[in-house]
Amino acid sequence: MVDDAGDSREQQQRQLEEIRRSFQEIGVRVGAFEPAQHNGSSANQPPSTPASPVASRSMMGWPLGVLAVVVVVCLLLGGGLGYLLHRPTAATEVPTTSIVTRVVPSPPKTRVVVPPACLETARRADELMDLFTRKVRDRRLSLALKAYTLASQACRKEASS
């Protein structure tokens, strides 16, 4: 029982060292993308003292918080100035009288006459679309298509004359 506790403690220590080593390797890889420092140390060497994660988080979050505050203040100031500049003052307001006029539309005088062949074409087209939507793919479809084509040609002849 005591040996089990000692073994688990040693295993935890080994895992902790592995995690520390992997974090240090990641830090070295990330540091490779930063500009080289000319203080005599090479870029391939890990830093002698790793930065504290708590300190880096607070320093990284601080400019972002300041930026957010600045953006909010600018938006509020811009909105307030826009409201003040576009709001009419009491001295410049002129009461307007509204006159309502009602226009009664007159009925159309034109009469549209459709040739009967065109009405037949529309009827044949409806029939053809019905066959297509019901997925009928037999002789009825080919007959309806021929009838529509003939009616369409007749409609064009009547409409052009």
N, C-alpha and C positions, 0 to 999 in steps of 0.2 A: 504494500500500500504506500509506504514511504518512498520506495523506489519509483513507483508510478508518478507520484507528485514531483519528484526530482527530474524524471525523464520529460514530463510535460513542460516543466519550467525551462529545461534546456532546449526543447523543441520550440517553445515560444521565443526564446532568445535568438535561435537560429533564424526563425522566420522574420523576426524584427530586423536582424542584420541584413537579410536578403532584401527586405522592403527598403531599408535605408540605402543600400547599394543601388537598387533600381532607381530610386528617386535621384540619387546623385548622378547616375548615368543619364537620366532624362534631363537633368539640369545642365549637364555638359553638352548634350545634343542641342538643347534650346539655346545655350550660350554660343554655340558655333554660328548661329545666324545673326548674332549681334555684331556691331562694328568692332573691329580689333582695337584693343587698348594698347597704347604705346608706352607702357610702364615697365617694360622688360619681361613681362610674362607672355608666354605663347598662348594662342587660342586653344590649343589641344589640351592644355593642362586644366584640371578642374580648379575652381576658386578655392583659396585656402580656407575661407570661412563661409559656409553656406548662409544665405540670407534667411532670416526668420520668416516663415510663412505668414505669421500674424502681422508682422510689420509690412510685408509686401502687399497684403490684402488691404490694409488700411490706407497705404499710400496710393494704391491703384484706385481705390474707391473714392478717395477724396476729390480728385479732379473731376470725376464723373458726377459726383454730387454737386460740385460747384457749377459745372456745366448745366446740369438740370435746373438749378436755381436761376441761373442767368437766363436760360431759355424761357422759363415761366415768367420771370420779371419782364423780359422783352415782349412777350405775348400780351401780358396785361397792360403794359404801357402803350403798345401799339393799338390795342383794342380801345383803350380809353381815349387816346388822342384821335383815333378815327371817329369815335362817337362824338367827341366834342367838336371836331372840325366839320362834320357833315350834318350836325343838328342845327336846324334853323332857329334863329333867335326870335324872341317875341316881337321885336320891332320890325323884322322883315317879313313876318307872316302876314299874308293878305287873305282875308276871307274870300273864298271863291263861291260863287253861286253856280249851282249845277242846273242846267236846263236839260230836261229829258225829252227827247223827241222820239216818237215811235214811227217807224217806217213799216208800213204794211206791204208785204211782198205781193206783187200782182201775179196772177196765175200765168204760167208760160203760154205763149201764143203759138209756139211751134208744135207740130205734131209729127212724131217719128213713125215712119211706116217701114216695117221690116218685110222684105219679100218672103213669101211662104216657103221658098226653098231653103232659106236661112233658118227658119223655124224648124224645118225638117232636119237640117244638119245638126242643130242643137239637140233635138230629140235623139237622133242616132248616136251622137257623141255621149249622151247620158247613158244610153243602152250599152255602148262599148265600154265605158268606164265601170259600169256595174259588172260586166263580165270579167273585166280585169281584176276588180277588187274581190270578186268571189273566186278568183283563180280558176276560171273556166278556160280550158285550153283545148277546145275541140272545134268541130265544124261550125258551131254557132258563132264562135269568135271570128273566124275567117269570113263568114257571111256578113256579120255586123260590120267588120272593117271595110269590106267592099262597098256595102250600102252607104257607109259614112263617107267614103272617098267620092262616090258618085254624087251624093247630096252636097258635099262641099264644093265640087266643081260646078254644080248647078247654081249654088248660092253665089259663087263668084261671077258667073255669067250674068245673073239677074241684077246683082249689085252694081256691076260695071255699066250696064246699059240704061 
